[in-house]
Each structure stands twice: as structure tokens, then as C-alpha cells.
Amino acid sequence: MHAIVAGAGLSGLVAAARLAEAGHEVTVFEERPEAGGRVRSTHEDGFTFDRGYQVLFTGYPAVQRELDLDALDIGRFVPGATLARPNHRSTLADPLRAPSTLVDTVLNRDVTLRDKLNTFRLQRELASRSFESLLDRDGKEIESYLDARGFSREYVKRFVAPFYGGITLDRSLSTAANVFEYTYKALSEGAIGLPAEGIGAIPAQLADRARAAGATIECERGVTALDSDDDGVTVEAGGETLTADAAVVATDPQTAEALTGVSTPDGAKSCVTQHFALPERRDLRTGRRIVLNSADDRPNTVSPTSDAQPAYAPDGQQLFVANFVGQQARSDAELAAEVRGAMGDWFPETTFDELELRHTDRVAFAQFPQPPGYRADLPVPTAPEGNVVLAGDYTRWCSIQGSMESGKIAADAVA
């Protein structure tokens, strides 16, 4: 069987690798110059800049199944976070996995004892449930879910809103609670980390795996038209007409809808990420913890990226990544001034005159909205007519996990 895969993002690469490993002939067409889709990195002057606010959850089942994590050389953030507001910082972490944070976490007055106990109960409950079963529990928003479980408003405001504002790009916590449960379980059972070569090393590894199995990947040659019947498919790619037995459409949702006629999710969640260099002598002592803005969203978070993954910065330099949720009308320079001001308020013992903006990404489409009940409106992979299957996180839920899992489901359906 010959299968064509339209799109070389995570879902398309997993599908291609699995089909090729099963002995099928596979050709992947990608309109961009390189594979990766939304998961990309740029390397410049010894720095690594990931596109958008990206981290890898090693606890995701598909990540453990599809990737060689040892080969990626993951640098890990310490489980937990630093809660920051002007002239105040506190530590909230998992002392069972980060024993050095025990005293600071126990003495943290930003979080009540009840909240700490509720957190422990939640971890134990989610540990007893399968990942797949959690996806069916999307009847509540995150905020109402946490309220029903007895978490305080201050805990939600100071920790959950900025932390999950970064994960869901929705600081209002109106995203479906199953996204919270799934990611919380993954966080409890794995780590948040970054590959030594950048987040782009993930699709690069998958592309190498697909090629090693015999797949062909052609970049700068996207699929522009597709037709299918029960006998096979015909596609237009790079001005050429090609035929195959089956096709996997693994493009972005809007392109997939244009190619197949199947409705895909509307709307987009956006973000702006800024990458800053700071000399190593300005040691903020973050303890490899992400810094959450517990006062407002300007910016939402600041990650000590090179503390977790030293390969992201050259010798003598540190790299910090600040994330703003949503589209931003202010200029890059104006946003950078806000970051300097916020970090100066959080770390008044340090001066930030040498905090240098090195790179900015404005990501118009980072995720699709996932309100309660969103899964009922997602297309099934086999919705297109003929021998065509959809692959993309918009058939599952918006995450690296959703993308990779959809690639496996698509490959199984085609095979």
C-alpha cells in the first residue's frame, strides 16, 4: 500500500513512521521548509529559541511510547513553581519529588493547609484513573471544578490561573476541566522539560524515525488539493498530480477542512513569547522553577529556561522566556519593558539593566478553544469520504499528547 501524508507536524510524522514501520510505502508532503508544524526551534548565537511557549510533559503516554527521551537529553524544571508579586516570592512545589523544597512549601503562606491537603488528595485520585478515562470528563470549567473540590480563591488566583494560563492560554480558567485533570496527572507522574537541541528536536527525531523506516519526506511541497474514492486518492502537491491508495491529512485544522470538507474547530488562542539573555553573574536563584505572576498577566509567566536546560544559552549567559497570553497590541519593545519592570518588582535585590531581548514570537494560532463539551464537536479521524483519514490534535485535544496520539490512531485506521 502507498500512503500519502499531508503535513509533517507531530501527528503526520507519527502516522508516517508507524505506516512505514508496518511495511507500507509512505510519502510525506510539507509546505514549510522543515518538518515540525507548530513545534519548532531557532538557533542563534548559541541560544535556542522555541516558537511559542513550549515544554515537553514526559508523563504523556504518547511521548513515552513514540519518543526516545534519553536521546533527546531532557533538561527538567523542578516540579512546582515560584509564586511572584511585587516584593514577594514564595515556593510551591511537590516535596515528594523535590525534597529540597519541603520547608519552603510547608511554610508557604500564599497557600492554605487545606489547599495543600486538597492537592495531595487530587494527586492520589488521578493516579488511580487512566489517562483515557479523563478525556470523557469535560462537563465543567476548570474554575468551577476547583471550587467544587474545595480549593480557595486565593490558591486559584495565585497558582492555578497563571500556571494553567500558560498551559491552556486561558487565565480565566474557562477551559474544560478534563484538560486540567489530564495535564495534572501527567505532571504528577512525569516532568516538565526541554530537549538539549530545542523543542524542534522532537519532530526532528520523529522525521528521522520515519525516514529510517523508509518514508520519504518532501518539504516546501504542500498538498493543495485532494480527491478520494474507494479505489484510492489523488492529490495535487507542488503542481504535480499524484495517486496513492490512501491519505492522512495532518495539516492545520483550517487546511484540513479545505482539503476534505470536514468541519474542524473554529477560533484560536494566541500568545506572545519573548526570549531574554542575562549574564550568569546575575543569579536569580530560581531553583529551576517556573515563575508565575500571581498579581496579573503582564507577563503571565517567566521561565528560567537555561537553568532547566543549560544547552539553551552560551557560556556566561542565561536565557529567560516570558509569556503573554493572547494577542498583544503593544510593540516588542513595550512588552520587553513590562517584563523588565515585573522581574524588577519580583527580584528587587537584582538589577535588570542587562536583561536583553533576543527574540520574540507572536503566535496567532497556538491552540483551538476547549470549553466544556468541546470534544462532542471534534471530527472523528475517519470522517472524510473515501480512503482519507484525519490526524491532528483537533481530533483529540490540544497538546503534544493529542497530536501524537492522533497520528497513531490515523495510522491504525489507514492500515
N, C-alpha and C positions, 0 to 999 in steps of 0.2 A: 504494500500500500504506500502511496505517496501522499503526504500531508503537507499543506502549506499553512504556515503560521504567520498571521498578520500582526506585527508588533513584537518588539524584543524587550519589553519590560519584564518584571519578575514573573508574571503569570505566563507570558508567552515563552520565556526561557525554560521554566519548569516543564511546561507542556512539551516543548521541543525536545528537551533532554530525555524525558520519560518515553516519548514516542520513539526516539532514535534508539534508546537502550532496549526497547522492545523489538527492535529489528526493522522498523519502518523507515522509509526514505522521507526525510524532513527538510524543507526549505523555509527559512525564516526571512521575512521582508520587514525592514525597519526604515522609516522615513528619516530619522535623525542620523548624524554621522557615527554614533556609537550606541551600543545596547545600554539598557538601563531604565528607560522611561522616566518616571519621576524620581528614581533613586540614582543620583549622580554626584560626582565629586570633581572639584577643580584643584589642581596643584600649582602653586605659585610661590617662588622664592622660599621654598622649604616649608610652606604652610599647606594644609589641606582644608579646603572649604567645601562642606557638603551643601547641596542645594536644599534649602528649606531646613526646618527644624527636625532633624532625623537622628534617631538612635535605633539600636537593634535590641529587641527583647529576646534574650537567649532562651527564655522559658516557653516561647511559642512552639507548639508541636511541629508545625511545618518547617520552622527554622531548624529544629533538631533533626528532622528527617531529611531535608533537602540540602543542607549545607555542611561543609567540613569546617566546624567552628575553630578547631585547632589551627588549621591552615590560615584562617582569617586573622589569627593573633589578636583576639579581642582585648581591648583595654576597658576596664569596668569602672563605672561610678559606684560609690558606696551606697548601699540601699538606704533610702531616706532622703532628706533634704535639709537645707538651711532656710528657715523662715526669716525674711528680712523686711524691715520697715525702717524709716528714718531713725538713726541712732540706736537700733536694736536688732540683734540677731539671736536666734535660738536654733537648737538642733532637734530634729525629729527623725529618728531612724529605727531600724529593726535591730535591737541589741542582740538577738539570737544569731544574726548573720554578720553583724558588725559590733563585736563585743566592746570595742573602744568607745562606742557612743552610749554605752549603758547609763553612765552617770548623767551626762548631759540630757539624754532623752527622759530619764526619770524625773529630773529636776525642771524640765521644760514647763514653764507656767503659761505658755501660749495654748497648751492643750490640756484639757482636764483629765483627771484619772479615769473618769467614765469613758471619755473618748479613747484613751489608751486601751482600756479593757474591751471596748466595742471593737477596736481594731484587731485585737488578738482573737476575739470570737469570730469575726468575719474571716480572718485568715484560715481558721480551723474549719469553718463551714465550707468555704470554697475549695479547700484541699480535698474534701470528701466528694466533690462533684466533678464530673467530666467536663472538659472544655466544650465539647459539642453541645451538651445539655444546656449550657449557659446561654447559647445563642437564641434559644427559644423564649428567654425571659426578658422581653423588651416592652413590658406594659407600662413602665414608669420612667420618668426622667431621673437623672442621677440625683438631683437635688431632693426630690420627694422620696426617693429610695433611701437616701441617707437620713432624712428626717424621720422616716418610719422606723429606722434601726436605732434611733436614739442619739445620733451624733449631734453635737451642739452646733449652733450657728457660727460660733467663733472658729471652730475646727474646720467647718466647711469653707468659711471665708478665707482663713489664713493658710490652710494647706490644700484642700481639695480643689478650690476654684483655680488657683494658679497652676497646680500640678496637672490637673485634668484639662485646664485651659490649654496647656501645651500639648497634651495627647490628642484631644478632640477638637482643638481650635475653637473652643466654645466655653468661655469662662462663666457664662450664665448657667452652665450645667443642665441645659435643656436636652442634651443628647440622651439616647436610650440607656437605661441602667445596665443592660447586658454588655455594653461596651466597657463600662466601669468594671463589672464583675470579671469579664474575660481578661482584661489587662491587669487587674489587681491580682488575680490568680497567677498570671504569668510572672508578674513582678515578685510575688511571694516565692515562686518556685525556680526562678532564674535570676538573671542580672540584666541591667541596662548597660550596654557597652557600644564600642565603636571599633571597627576593624583598623588595623595598622595602616592600610592603604586608603582609608576613607570608606564611606558608606557605599561608594561606587564599586568597591571590591566584591560586593555581594552579587550584583548582576554579572560582573566580570567572571567570577567563579562559575556561575551557572552557565554562562556562554561557553567557557572552556569545557565544561562537562558535556554540553550539548554537542560541541564540535568533536570532542574525543569519542563520542558515540556515533559520529558520522553525519550529524546535521550540518547543513550549510546555512550561514547567516550572512545576508546581504544588506548592508546599511546604505543609507541615502537612496533607498528604493522602496518607498512605501506602497501599500496596496491602496488603489484609488477606486476600484470597482470590483464587485463580486456578484457572481450568479451561480445558482446551485439547483440541481435536481437530484433525483435518487441515483443517478448514474455517476455523479461527481460534481466538481466545481470548476468554474472558470474565473480567473482573476486578472485584473489589469495591474501591473506593477512596473513602474519605470517606463511606461509607454509600451510595454510588451504584454501580449496576451498569453496566459499560461493555463494549463489544465492540471488537475490533481484529483485524487479520489475523495479527499475531504479537506476541510479547512478549519483552523482555530482562529477566531477573531479575538485578538488580545490587545486591542488598541484602547485609547481612552474612551469613556462612555459615549461621548458625542459622535466620534468617528464610527464606533461600533453601530450606533443607531443608524447613521447614514448608510453604512455598508449593508446592514441586514434588515432594516426596517423595524427592529425590535426596540420598544421603548426602554430607555435607560434613565437613571436618576437625574433629575434637574437640580440646578443650583450648585454652588461651590463655596467651600470655606477656604479662606486665603490666609497668608501670613507673610511677614517680612522678617528675615533674619539678617543680622549684622555680625560680622566677624572682626574681632579686635585683637591686636597684638599689644602685649605689655611686657616690659623687661622682667626677667626672672627675679631680679632683686626686689621687686615689689611683690612680696609673698603675702597673699591674702589668707593663707591657711584655711582653705575651703574644705579640706579633708576629703576631696574628690566627691563632694556632694553638690547637686544642682541647687542653685539659689532661687528661691521662689519669692516673688514680690507679693507680700501679704497685705500691702496697702492699696495698690491699684495695678493697672496693667501697662504701666509706662516705664520699662518694658514688662512683659509678663514673667519672664524667667531670664536668668543668665547662667550659662553652663561653663564651668571651668574645664573646657574640653581637653586641653593638653595635660591637665592633671590626671584625667582618666586615661587618655591615650597620648603619651608623650610624642609619638610619631607625627602628630598633627602640627607641631611647631618646631622650628630650627633651634639649635643650641642657643641658649641665652634669652629665649623668648617664650612667652606663654600665649595661648590662644583662648579667648573667651567668646562665646556665642550668645548674643542677646536675641530674644524672640518677641516680636509684636504680633498679636493675634488680629487677623482681619487685614483688609487693605488699608494703607496709610497714605493720607494726602500730603503729609509733610515730607520734605526732601530728605535724602540720605544724611546730609549734614545735620539737619534739625533733629532727626531721630538719634543720631550719634550723640548729640548734645544732651538729649534726655537720658541716654544710657550713662554717660559720664556723671550727670547730676545724681541719678539714682544710686550708682555704685559709690559715689562720694558720700551720700547720705547713709548707706548701709555700712560702709567701711570708713568711718571718719578718721581713723588712725592712719589712713593711707591717702596719698595724693594720686590723682589720675590724669595729671597733665601729659603723661607719656602714653596714655591709652589711645592707640592709633587705629582708626577704622581702616581695615584692609579689604573688605569685600561685603557687598550687600546683595541679597537675593530677594526679589519680590515675586512671590509665588501666587499667581491668580487662582489656580486650581490645585489645591493640596489634598482636599477631601471632598466627598459629597455629604450633604446633611444626613444625619442619622437620628431623627426624632423617634419617640416611642412608636412602634408599629412599622418602622421603615422596611423591615425585611419582607413584609407582605407585598410590597411594591417592587421588589427587586426581580429582574428577569432570571428565569431558570437557564442554565447553560445550553440546554437543547431547544430553546425557544425558536431559533431561526429555522427556516424551511430547508429541506434537503440535508446534505451531509456537511453541515456547518454547526460549530459549537462555539459558544462564548466563553472567554476566560478573562477575568479581571476582578478586582476586589469588589466592584459594584454588583457582582453576583453573590457575594458573601457578606462581608463587612469591611470597612475601610481601614486597612492595616497591611503591613508586610505579611502577616499571617494570612489574611484574607486573599491577598494576591497569590501567594504560593499555593495555598490550598486550592484555589480556583484553577490553577494550572494543572494540578494533579487530577482534579475532577474532569477537566476538559480532555486530558489525555486518555483517561479511562473511558470516557464517552466515545471518543473517536475510535479507540482501539476495539 
